[in-house]
């Protein structure tokens, strides 16, 4: 599984989905601590909790071997 997008402001429509790199650069994701920063509540939660809430979008990475 890989992170394919990160929601900037949960609960706001339309969803503003950032790339992983942009989310890290903006301080929304702290990969070393495994934390997601919720801009609305101003609190950090675990990345797993953010994934379960749909704020971190994950997908499968397709790997083609031998090419």
C-alpha positions in Angstrom: 0.0 0.0 0.0 1.2 3.5 -0.8 -0.1 7.0 0.1 -1.8 8.4 -3.0 -3.2 11.6 -1.4 -3.6 13.6 1.8 -6.7 15.7 2.7 -5.7 19.2 3.7 -8.8 20.3 5.5 -11.0 17.4 6.6 -14.7 18.0 6.4 -14.6 20.8 3.9 -16.1 20.4 0.4 -14.7 20.0 -2.1 -11.9 18.0 -0.6 -8.5 19.5 -1.1 -6.2 16.5 -1.7 -2.5 17.0 -1.7 0.4 14.8 -2.8 2.4 13.1 -0.1 5.3 15.4 -0.7 3.2 18.6 -0.5 1.6 17.3 2.8 5.0 16.7 4.3 6.3 20.1 3.1 3.3 21.8 4.6 3.6 20.0 7.9 0.4 18.1 7.6 2.2 14.7 7.7 5.1 14.0 10.0 6.5 10.7 8.6 9.2 10.3 11.3 6.6 10.5 14.1 3.8 8.8 12.1 1.4 11.7 12.7 -1.2 13.6 10.7 -2.0 17.3 11.6 -5.7 18.1 11.4 -5.9 21.8 10.5 -9.5 22.1 11.7 -8.9 20.8 15.3 -5.3 21.8 15.5 -4.4 18.4 16.8 -2.1 15.6 15.7 -3.5 12.1 15.3 -1.8 8.8 14.2 -1.5 8.2 10.5 -3.5 5.0 11.0 -6.4 7.0 12.5 -6.2 9.5 9.6 -6.3 6.6 7.1 -9.3 5.1 8.8 -11.0 8.5 8.7 -10.3 8.8 5.0 -8.0 11.7 5.3 -5.0 9.8 4.1 -5.8 8.1 0.8 -4.0 4.8 0.1 -3.8 2.5 -2.9 -2.0 -0.4 -4.2 1.3 0.1 -6.0 1.6 -1.9 -9.2 5.1 -3.3 -9.7 6.2 -4.9 -13.0 9.2 -7.0 -12.6 11.8 -7.5 -15.3 11.0 -4.3 -17.2 
